[in-house]
Amino acid sequence: MARSKTKSKTSVAIFCIIAVILGFIGGGFGITYATLPYNEELIVSEEVYYSYNENEKINTVPVVIENGSMSIHFLELGNKYTGDCTYIKVGEDIDILIDCGSKSNSISTIQAYLDNYVTDNTLEYVIITHAHQDHYAGFATTEKVSSIFDLYVCENIIDFARTNQKETAKVYGNYLRELEDEMQAGANHFTALDCWNEEFVEQADGETVQAQKEYLLDEVNEISFQILYQKFYEEDASSENDYSVCVMFSHGDRNFLFTGDLEEDGEESLVENNALSKVELYKAGHHGSKTSSSEALLSVIQPQIVCVCCCAGSSEYTSTKDNQFPTQEFINRVAKYTEAIYVTTLCVDYKNDEFTSFNGNIVVTSTASTFGVNCSNNNTILKDSEWFKENRTWPNEV
């Protein structure tokens, strides 16, 4: 699907230059840009464009790109904030993005990473799990900032069926506008509930397209993803997290589970309503919080590898150290099933904006003959890291 994009990288660069010039005219660097904070209030910040410096090198991981291969990339986001962004490459031609947090200033870092693998500027599938800015900020920019929808052709968009956000909320309103623009440009759009029910959904061009519960991604039908069901696609939830879209990817007999920020009630529903199997990979629910990755779910999926998208030890959400991601309770539960826990980013000093790579960009590669993890910074599992030794305990060592 080829089509022109209304906003380009060039326009973003021009806007940045103009903004800096205006800043000097206004008496220094006082000019600021809009960013998208967790509390959904619009705050101005100078950091929007600068999570990635073009003089820097994005740390990528070599992967096998051929028919029958699949790689799952858990991205660092270029700032001190916790958020989710997962990129999946299937064979040579299929590119999938699940979420794009944590702030709008992560877009430049994410784009620089994706452009190493996305060769045709097209994302065949985009999945937005729920309406929290640490998951969808990259799709919910102001009109002055190019969103992921602007930067890439997005052929199929699957998002949350429900939300507690109001259309008048700035970030959610931005998302609806950007989504509508991409639909008008030709993207198909379905909710997770549409997919589960395999509904026929009218698109922006008036064509009716059937949503699918399962999407086949390769010629021999070895690689696919399935939208799973959980009750909060149809019921009210007190937490936005419980509206999360849940997806199972499969490569032959290997399974990879993604649950967004789904919490305990949603996880119990997920188990009750789907024939879940053991998984090779589980993206830790809600960044390794104590309210997700419940025993009800873990006892069924029994993961071999767990990847946590967070800035470990950050005080962004709480000053209680045991409850900072990844939490001690999360570790206690997961430790029953695996030691292979990997974390993207490490907070050094939250107040002073200091952070560094933990494992870095985490890449899980699956081919017909191989399966394993390789990270851009190091392959040290969580329990063997210095941060863990200083801040957490492994249950059988207490």
C-alpha positions in Angstrom: 0.0 0.0 0.0 1.8 3.1 -1.2 0.7 6.5 -0.3 2.1 9.9 0.5 2.5 11.1 4.1 1.3 14.5 5.1 4.1 15.2 7.5 7.7 14.3 6.9 11.0 14.0 8.7 12.1 17.2 6.8 9.2 19.2 8.2 10.1 18.1 11.7 13.7 19.2 11.2 12.6 22.6 9.8 10.2 23.1 12.7 13.0 22.4 15.2 15.4 24.9 13.5 12.7 27.6 13.4 11.9 26.9 17.1 15.5 27.3 18.1 15.7 30.6 16.2 12.6 31.9 17.8 14.1 30.9 21.1 17.0 33.2 20.6 14.8 36.0 19.5 12.7 35.5 22.6 15.6 36.0 24.8 17.4 32.6 25.0 16.3 29.0 25.1 13.0 29.7 26.6 11.0 28.2 23.7 9.5 24.9 24.6 7.7 22.0 22.9 4.7 20.0 24.0 5.2 16.6 25.4 2.7 14.0 26.7 3.0 13.2 30.4 1.5 10.2 32.2 -1.2 12.3 33.9 -2.7 13.3 30.6 -2.1 17.0 31.2 -0.3 18.9 28.5 3.1 20.1 29.8 5.7 21.9 27.8 9.2 20.6 27.7 12.4 21.2 25.7 13.0 17.4 25.5 10.5 16.4 22.8 13.0 16.2 19.8 16.1 15.2 21.6 15.9 11.6 22.8 18.1 10.7 19.8 21.1 12.7 18.5 21.9 12.0 14.9 25.6 12.0 15.8 25.0 9.1 18.1 24.8 5.4 17.1 21.7 3.4 17.8 22.7 0.1 19.4 21.1 -2.6 17.3 21.4 -6.4 17.3 22.2 -8.4 14.2 19.2 -10.7 13.4 18.4 -13.3 10.8 16.2 -11.8 8.1 14.9 -14.6 5.9 11.8 -16.6 5.2 10.9 -18.6 8.3 12.6 -16.3 10.7 11.2 -14.0 13.4 12.8 -11.5 15.8 11.2 -9.7 18.7 12.8 -6.4 19.8 12.1 -4.8 23.1 13.3 -1.2 22.7 15.0 1.3 24.9 13.2 4.6 24.6 15.9 7.2 24.9 14.8 8.7 28.2 14.5 8.0 32.0 10.8 7.1 31.8 9.2 3.6 31.8 7.3 2.7 28.7 6.6 0.0 26.1 7.6 -0.4 22.5 8.1 -3.8 20.9 9.1 -4.2 17.2 8.7 -7.6 15.5 10.3 -8.6 12.2 8.9 -11.6 10.4 10.8 -12.9 7.4 12.0 -10.2 5.0 8.8 -8.3 4.5 6.5 -8.1 7.6 7.1 -5.4 10.2 4.9 -5.1 13.3 4.9 -2.5 16.1 3.2 -3.1 19.5 2.9 0.2 21.4 5.2 3.3 21.2 5.9 4.9 24.5 7.1 6.4 26.7 6.9 10.1 25.8 6.6 11.9 22.4 10.4 12.5 22.7 10.9 8.7 22.3 9.8 8.9 18.7 13.2 9.9 17.3 15.0 7.1 19.1 12.4 4.5 18.0 12.4 5.7 14.4 16.2 5.6 14.3 16.1 2.0 15.6 13.2 0.8 13.3 14.9 2.3 10.2 17.7 -0.3 10.6 15.1 -3.1 9.9 12.1 -1.6 8.2 13.2 -1.3 4.6 10.0 -0.2 2.8 8.7 2.4 5.3 5.7 0.2 6.0 4.4 -1.3 9.2 2.0 -4.1 8.1 0.5 -4.3 11.6 0.4 -1.8 14.5 -1.1 -2.8 17.8 -1.9 -0.2 20.5 -2.7 -2.0 23.8 -4.3 0.7 25.8 -4.7 4.5 26.3 -1.8 5.3 28.7 0.8 7.6 27.3 3.7 5.3 28.2 2.2 3.0 25.6 0.7 5.2 23.0 2.5 8.6 23.2 4.2 7.9 19.8 0.8 7.8 18.1 -0.7 10.7 20.0 1.4 13.7 19.1 0.4 17.3 18.6 -0.1 18.4 15.0 3.4 20.0 15.1 5.1 16.7 15.8 5.2 13.8 13.4 3.7 10.7 15.0 4.5 7.1 14.1 1.4 7.2 11.9 3.0 10.1 10.0 6.4 8.6 9.7 5.4 5.1 8.4 2.7 3.7 6.2 0.5 1.6 8.6 -1.6 -0.9 6.9 -3.6 -2.5 9.7 -4.2 -0.9 13.1 -5.6 -2.9 16.0 -6.3 -1.1 19.3 -8.2 -1.2 22.6 -12.0 -1.7 22.6 -12.6 0.5 25.6 -11.1 3.3 27.5 -11.8 5.5 30.5 -10.3 8.5 28.6 -12.5 11.3 27.5 -12.3 12.6 23.9 -11.6 16.0 25.3 -8.4 14.7 27.0 -5.5 16.2 25.2 -3.5 13.1 24.6 -6.5 10.9 23.8 -7.8 13.6 21.5 -4.4 13.7 19.7 -4.6 9.9 19.3 -8.0 10.0 17.8 -7.0 12.8 15.3 -3.8 10.9 14.3 -5.7 7.6 14.0 -8.3 9.2 11.8 -5.7 10.8 9.5 -4.0 7.4 9.0 -7.4 5.7 8.3 -8.2 8.4 5.8 -4.8 7.6 4.2 -5.8 4.0 3.7 -5.2 2.1 6.9 -7.6 -0.6 8.1 -8.7 -0.1 11.7 -10.1 -2.7 14.1 -10.5 -3.0 17.9 -9.4 -6.1 19.7 -13.1 -7.0 20.2 -13.7 -6.6 16.5 -10.9 -9.1 15.9 -12.1 -11.6 18.5 -15.6 -11.5 17.0 -14.3 -11.4 13.4 -16.6 -8.5 12.7 -17.1 -6.9 9.3 -16.0 -3.3 9.9 -16.5 -0.3 7.5 -13.3 1.6 6.9 -12.7 5.2 6.0 -13.0 4.6 2.3 -16.4 3.0 2.7 -15.1 -0.6 2.1 -16.1 -3.2 4.6 -13.2 -5.4 5.8 -13.5 -8.4 8.1 -11.3 -8.3 11.2 -9.5 -11.5 12.0 -8.9 -13.4 15.3 -5.7 -14.9 13.8 -3.3 -13.3 11.3 -1.0 -15.5 9.3 2.4 -13.9 8.7 4.4 -16.3 6.4 3.8 -18.3 3.3 3.8 -21.7 5.1 1.6 -20.5 8.0 4.2 -21.3 10.6 4.2 -17.8 12.0 1.1 -16.0 13.2 -0.5 -13.9 15.9 -3.8 -14.3 17.6 -5.9 -11.7 19.4 -6.9 -13.2 22.7 -10.0 -12.5 24.6 -10.4 -11.0 28.1 -13.6 -9.7 29.7 -12.6 -6.0 29.8 -12.9 -5.7 26.0 -16.6 -5.5 26.9 -16.9 -4.6 30.6 -15.9 -1.5 32.5 -12.6 -1.6 34.4 -11.5 0.7 37.2 -8.0 0.7 35.8 -7.1 1.7 32.2 -4.5 -1.1 32.3 -7.2 -3.8 32.3 -8.4 -2.7 28.8 -5.1 -3.9 27.4 -5.1 -5.8 24.1 -3.6 -9.3 24.6 -1.8 -11.1 21.8 -0.2 -14.5 21.4 2.5 -14.8 18.6 3.4 -18.3 17.5 6.3 -19.7 15.5 5.7 -23.4 15.0 5.4 -24.8 18.5 7.0 -21.7 20.1 4.7 -19.1 21.8 5.2 -15.5 22.8 2.7 -13.7 25.0 2.0 -10.0 25.2 -0.5 -8.6 27.7 0.2 -4.8 27.8 -0.4 -3.6 31.3 -3.2 -6.1 32.1 -3.6 -6.6 35.9 -4.7 -9.5 38.0 -8.4 -9.4 37.3 -7.8 -9.2 33.6 -5.2 -12.0 33.7 -7.6 -14.3 35.4 -10.1 -13.6 32.7 -7.4 -14.2 30.1 -6.8 -17.6 31.5 -10.5 -18.5 31.8 -11.3 -17.5 28.2 -8.3 -18.9 26.2 -6.6 -22.2 25.9 -3.2 -20.8 26.9 -0.1 -23.0 26.6 3.4 -22.7 28.0 5.3 -19.9 26.4 8.9 -19.5 25.4 8.6 -15.7 25.9 6.5 -13.5 28.1 6.7 -9.7 28.0 6.2 -8.9 31.7 2.8 -7.4 32.3 2.8 -3.7 33.5 6.6 -3.3 33.4 7.1 -5.9 36.2 4.7 -4.3 38.6 3.3 -6.1 41.7 -0.2 -5.9 40.3 0.5 -8.0 37.2 2.2 -11.3 36.3 -0.1 -13.1 38.8 0.3 -16.7 39.8 -3.0 -17.4 38.0 -1.3 -16.5 34.7 2.2 -17.6 35.4 1.2 -21.1 36.5 -0.4 -21.7 33.1 2.2 -20.1 30.8 5.3 -21.1 32.7 7.6 -18.8 30.7 11.2 -19.7 29.7 12.2 -16.0 29.1 10.7 -12.9 30.6 11.5 -9.4 29.2 10.7 -6.3 31.3 10.3 -2.9 29.6 11.1 -0.4 32.3 13.7 1.9 33.7 14.8 -0.3 36.7 14.8 1.4 40.1 13.1 4.6 38.8 11.1 6.7 41.3 8.8 7.9 38.5 5.7 6.3 40.1 6.8 5.5 43.7 9.5 6.3 46.2 9.0 2.8 47.8 12.0 0.9 46.5 10.5 -2.6 46.6 7.6 -1.3 44.4 9.8 0.3 41.8 10.0 -1.7 38.5 10.8 -4.5 38.4 9.2 -5.1 41.8 10.2 -7.6 44.4 6.8 -9.2 44.3 7.1 -9.7 40.5 10.5 -11.3 41.0 9.2 -13.6 43.7 6.5 -15.0 41.5 8.4 -15.3 38.2 11.4 -16.9 40.0 9.4 -20.1 40.3 9.5 -20.6 36.6 12.7 -19.0 35.2 15.9 -17.1 36.0 16.0 -15.7 32.4 14.7 -12.2 33.2 16.0 -9.3 31.1 15.4 -5.6 31.6 15.8 -2.8 29.0 17.0 0.3 31.0 18.5 1.3 34.3 17.8 4.5 36.2 20.9 6.0 37.7 19.5 9.2 39.2 15.9 10.1 38.3 16.0 13.6 39.7 19.1 14.5 37.6 17.8 12.7 34.4 20.5 10.1 34.5 19.9 6.7 33.0 21.8 4.0 31.1 21.2 0.6 29.5 20.5 -2.4 31.6 20.4 -5.1 29.0 19.7 -2.5 26.4 17.6 -3.3 23.3 16.6 -6.9 24.0 16.1 -9.1 20.9 14.6 -12.6 21.0 15.3 -14.5 17.7 13.4 -17.5 16.5 14.3 -19.5 13.4 13.6 -23.1 12.3 16.7 -24.3 14.1 17.6 -21.6 16.7 16.0 -19.7 19.5 17.7 -17.3 21.9 18.3 -13.9 23.4 20.8 -11.3 22.4 21.0 -7.7 23.8 22.7 -4.6 22.7 24.4 -3.8 26.0 24.9 -7.2 27.7 23.2 -10.6 28.1 23.4 -10.6 31.9 20.2 -12.0 33.5 18.6 -9.8 36.1 19.6 -11.9 39.2 23.3 -11.7 38.3 23.3 -7.9 37.8 24.9 -5.5 40.3 21.6 -3.5 40.6 19.8 -6.7 41.6 22.4 -7.6 44.2 22.0 -4.2 45.8 18.2 -3.8 45.5 16.4 -7.2 45.2 16.7 -10.8 46.6 16.1 -14.1 44.8 13.5 -16.1 46.7 15.5 -19.2 47.2 18.4 -17.1 48.6 16.4 -15.3 51.2 
